[in-house]
Amino acid sequence: MTKEKLRKNPKKELTEEEKLSMRANRRVSAGNEELYIDVMKSIETGTVKQPLQSSEEEWSMPVTFDEYNTLPFPVEVFPNTIQDMVKAVSIHNQTPIDLSAMVCIGVLSTALSKKFVMAPKQDWLEPLNTYTAVFMSSGNRKSSVFKEITKPLYDHAYELSKEMEPKVLKRALKRNTLEKRIDKLQNDYAKSNDPSLLQEIEEVSDELLKHPELTKPRLTLDNATSEEVVIALKENNEKISIMSSEGDLFIKFVNRTEKGKHDVYLKGYSGDHLQVDRVLRAGENLTEPLLTICIAAQPTVVENIPSYIHERGIPARFLFSIPKDTLGYRDPFPPSIPTEVSRRYHELIRKMLIFSPNETVVLRLNENSLEKLKPLIIDIEKELRENGLFEGYLKFWGSKLVGQIMRIAGLLHVSHLAETSDMQKITAEVSVEIIEKAFLLKNYFISHAQKVFGVMKQNETLNDANYLLEKILNEKEPLIEKQTIHQKSKKRIQGKERYVRAYDLLEYHSYIKQVKGGKYGNKGMILVNPLLFEKSEI
């Protein structure tokens, strides 16, 4: 995809419901003689200057959300075993291949993070955990795809749980016995004050410390609070995955009770030290937590993400996909997933899951691979400049793109070799071919991030428009200087572009008309639809 195509960034995008509302408003305005007369009188008296555009041009339909140019997922980046499974699941469920592919990235991240780390060059380490999110409307069989692709994870977790169950039970009995012994000794000491009892209490307490509580191992979480995520990380070697076909996690980001509790998602991405203090009980101290997130949700869950979430950099850590759904074009009797395809996929994922190296394997780029990487870094760095490809909140996301691609390269390197080699024999040197495969995902993720952040921007514009409308109506005047509104809203709305988008949306909805006036005829003015003053409620 060319840069020119990628830079297509519509000023505003409207839902079908908004379009219908807009058309209704336009019909009311066009057929209202009083409004027309008022506007013409204002123009004729010189209070305002007639806009240069014709009425048709003022009210032309904007580019819709669905017209973003997104790319199809390049499934050829995966080894053949995973390719076959991704395609088979997509065909069987009649879903976009993107959904199966993105969930596969989450599965590989779950299987390989902490076991391998990518080192593109000295002093640059990228863990192999990923945050991925697919946004599709309800009815697109997200749950079914998740079930098929993640099954090896849950099968392996069940095996681990059954294996640990007797050990967990024995440890619980041992601890229970020691705790009861301590309770009895404490009661006896309280009555007799015998020093020997105090010494025995200390000895039994030391014995209890030698037998810490055991829990059944877990690979995944679903609907969990940030506190539950921290606990799960602590109990599972500081590694856990949030795998969900629902968008509860993004809903939590805007939940007031969760505000200020996002450190686990920030530090769990990069493996930074995390200390969580609590008032009523002991806190948790994690040295290198690694969190994998893989979710599918409806696009609406990202519409209400507040600015402070963006500023903390949570959305910037996600690789997004927002494919066109297949609703209305699905085969009612699609072929089943071939048994052999499913078997080979399960064996490959299990092979990676059971691999347990003594220490983290460091993956490195050879000279040719490093030379391939340099132009990518330079190209993306240029796009971070003013007027580059990445703008607004997309700049935070773009700043992490090279690292994201390196993480994907690490996952691809191991999974390709695991298909034909023993895990113990996997080489640490990442080939040029793997780097090139990872690079195929660059434009894919850029185009889908633009679409997702477009949804977020749309919501910001709607909120700004509603806020400005409130300020405009508070003036109770048919004609208002824009500067008056700017002075009363500058703490909330910052930047000329936000004002432009909000005013344009209000005009599109027939709430206002933007006109010129003042002594020299070039002052920005707002002409308010008089019908608004006739309503008791807006």
Secondary structure by P-SEA (a helix, b strand, c coil): cccccccccccccccaaaaaaaaaaaaaaaacaaaaaaaaaaaaaccccccccccccccccccccccccccccccccccaaaaaaaaaaaaaacccaaaaaaaaaaaaaaaccccbbbcccccccccccbbbbbbbccccaaaaaaaaaaaaaaaaaaaaaaaaaaaaaaaaaaaaaaaaaaaaaaaaaaacccaaaaaaaaaaaaaaaacccccccccccccccaaaaaaaaaacccccccccccaaaaaaaacccccccaaaaaaaaaccbbbbbbccbbbbbbcbbbbbbbbcccccccccccaaaaaaccccccccccccccccccccccccccaaaaaaaaaaaaaaaacccccbbbbbbcaaaaaaaaaaaaaaaaaaccccccccaaaaaaaaaaaaaaaaaaaaaaaaaaaccccccccccccaaaaaaaacaaaaaaaaaaaaaaaaaaaaaaaaaaaaaaaaaaaccccccaaaaaaacccccccaaaaaaaaaaaaaaccbbbbbcccccccbbbbccccccccccc
